[in-house]
Amino acid sequence: MNDTQTAIFDVDLEQFDHKVLAASHERPVLVDLWAEWCPPCISIAPLLKQVIDDYAGRILLAKVEVDEGENMKLAGRYQVRGFPTIILFRNGEEQARFSGARTVGYICDFIEQHAGF
């Protein structure tokens, strides 16, 4: 997968099990649970994109806008306490998470520690 457009995608409650949990059996999937009204969510978005670009298809990024439709139910399912919350899934299971805006270095270290590379 060379195209970042396909490595970064929006997902909703209805698609989550297929596009995130099932896909995480093939490669790790970072899930960004975010909201438009959340300044840290807006500030971390370009950093996540940069990291996904650097991994060149080895990891996917699923973006869940929690204020759209039924998506807040995903925040409830995973007991999200604040936004943004970034959760890494592998083999259909949550591996680790962090909340709040972080640096590119932190995000890369997080992925290296938990993605199984």
C-alpha positions as CSV (number, residue, x, y, z in Angstrom):
1,M,0.0,0.0,0.0
2,N,1.8,3.1,-1.2
3,D,-1.1,5.5,-1.1
4,T,-1.6,7.3,2.3
5,Q,-5.2,8.0,1.2
6,T,-5.9,4.3,1.8
7,A,-3.8,4.1,5.0
8,I,-5.9,6.9,6.6
9,F,-9.7,6.5,6.6
10,D,-12.8,7.6,8.4
11,V,-14.8,4.9,10.1
12,D,-18.1,4.9,12.0
13,L,-19.8,2.5,14.4
14,E,-21.3,0.4,11.7
15,Q,-18.0,-0.2,9.9
16,F,-15.7,-0.4,13.0
17,D,-15.6,-4.2,13.5
18,H,-14.8,-4.8,9.8
19,K,-12.5,-1.9,9.0
20,V,-10.6,-1.8,12.4
21,L,-10.9,-5.1,14.3
22,A,-10.8,-7.5,11.3
23,A,-8.2,-5.3,9.5
24,S,-6.0,-5.4,12.6
25,H,-5.3,-9.1,11.9
26,E,-3.4,-8.1,8.8
27,R,-1.6,-5.0,10.1
28,P,-1.9,-2.8,13.2
29,V,-4.6,-0.1,13.2
30,L,-4.4,3.1,15.2
31,V,-7.8,4.5,16.0
32,D,-8.1,8.3,16.6
33,L,-11.2,9.1,18.5
34,W,-11.6,12.8,18.1
35,A,-14.1,15.7,18.0
36,E,-14.1,19.0,16.0
37,W,-14.6,21.1,19.1
38,C,-11.4,19.7,20.7
39,P,-8.2,21.8,20.1
40,P,-5.8,18.9,21.0
41,C,-7.6,16.7,18.5
42,I,-7.0,19.3,15.8
43,S,-3.3,19.7,16.7
44,I,-2.5,16.0,16.8
45,A,-4.2,15.2,13.4
46,P,-1.3,16.4,11.1
47,L,1.2,14.6,13.4
48,L,-0.7,11.3,13.1
49,K,-0.8,11.8,9.3
50,Q,3.0,12.4,9.2
51,V,3.7,9.2,11.2
52,I,1.3,7.1,9.0
53,D,3.1,8.5,5.9
54,D,6.5,7.5,7.4
55,Y,5.3,4.0,8.1
56,A,4.3,3.7,4.4
57,G,1.4,1.3,4.8
58,R,2.7,-0.8,7.6
59,I,0.1,0.6,9.9
60,L,-3.4,2.1,9.3
61,L,-5.1,5.1,10.9
62,A,-8.9,5.0,11.4
63,K,-10.4,8.3,12.3
64,V,-13.6,8.2,14.4
65,E,-15.4,11.6,14.7
66,V,-17.2,10.9,18.0
67,D,-19.9,13.6,17.4
68,E,-21.1,12.0,14.1
69,G,-24.1,9.7,14.2
70,E,-23.8,6.8,16.6
71,N,-20.0,7.0,16.9
72,M,-20.1,8.2,20.6
73,K,-21.1,4.5,21.3
74,L,-17.5,3.5,20.3
75,A,-16.2,5.9,22.9
76,G,-18.4,4.3,25.4
77,R,-17.5,0.7,24.3
78,Y,-13.8,1.5,24.9
79,Q,-14.4,3.6,28.0
80,V,-12.8,6.7,26.5
81,R,-12.4,9.4,29.2
82,G,-11.1,12.3,27.0
83,F,-10.3,13.4,23.5
84,P,-8.3,12.7,21.5
85,T,-7.8,9.1,22.5
86,I,-5.5,7.0,20.3
87,I,-6.0,3.2,20.6
88,L,-3.7,0.7,18.9
89,F,-5.4,-2.6,17.8
90,R,-3.6,-5.8,16.7
91,N,-5.2,-9.1,16.1
92,G,-8.6,-7.7,16.9
93,E,-7.6,-6.6,20.3
94,E,-6.6,-3.3,22.0
95,Q,-2.9,-3.3,22.6
96,A,-2.4,0.2,24.2
97,R,-3.7,3.7,24.2
98,F,-2.9,7.3,25.0
99,S,-4.9,10.5,25.3
100,G,-4.1,14.1,24.5
101,A,-1.8,15.8,22.0
102,R,1.6,14.3,21.8
103,T,4.8,14.8,19.7
104,V,5.8,12.8,16.6
105,G,8.5,11.2,18.7
106,Y,6.1,10.0,21.3
107,I,3.7,8.6,18.7
108,C,6.5,6.7,16.9
109,D,7.8,5.3,20.2
110,F,4.3,4.2,21.1
111,I,3.9,2.4,17.8
112,E,7.3,0.8,18.0
113,Q,6.6,-0.4,21.5
114,H,3.1,-1.8,20.9
115,A,2.7,-2.6,17.1
116,G,4.9,-5.7,17.1
117,F,7.3,-4.4,14.5
